[in-house]
């Protein structure tokens, strides 16, 4: 028996990368998984992500391993109609745009700011607002939001400020959410990943052989970059009964990243 047998989990942004890892981890615990993404084959944008796939989509991977999955673009009502409940939300969808050098705190392009805040903060809030009524009726539920170490401390040069501010807002929003939903037996917690070696990051930001990769590892107490499974294990904790008395927490998953 899995810890999430009979439960239904929604994971946004789960077509590739970290979201895919969260979905597969929860499916392995017995949950039925709703994969919510704008493009269920978005992994095709990055060769490293595509090579890691074992089927044509995260949905197909979970089904091939004996799990139940549903790919949705318009999500919560359809999920509840299909499976009758919603027990876990991992509000993972988001991401950054632009370059650190072009996004200093004092010179953020308004259009870029609007885009990144919408992708991260607004997307998280809308996902939580959509699932909350169903969880309230059940008087149970687990919500996991996704911030970043960029939302916990600033970069040394003030770059990528739009992304960091959006991720900081998610962390604080989650604290409010925990107070709002606690009386209904619903927990709300936030993870803040550090430098995680997803296929996209390793292909576009940190080539394995680069000096920047080694330099970043030296800033981490554990002397290595994180993996998607490092993050998925913490999501497992927050999505199961192991965390029943944990809410409003913001948990860094950064291997002891040295800041400042």
Protein Blocks (a to p, Z undefined) as FASTA:
>chain_A
ZZkgoiacddehilgcjllmmmmmmmmnopacddddfblklmmmpmklmmmpcbfbfklm
mmmnopacdddfblmlmmmmmnopafbdcdfbgcdedjfklmcfklccfklmmmmmmmmm
mmmmmmmmmmmmmmmmnopacddddddfklmpccfkopaklmmmmmmmmmmmmmmmmmmm
mmnopacddddddddddfklmmmmmgfkbmklmmmmmmpmnlpacdfklmmmmmmmmmmm
klmmgghiacddehopaeZZ
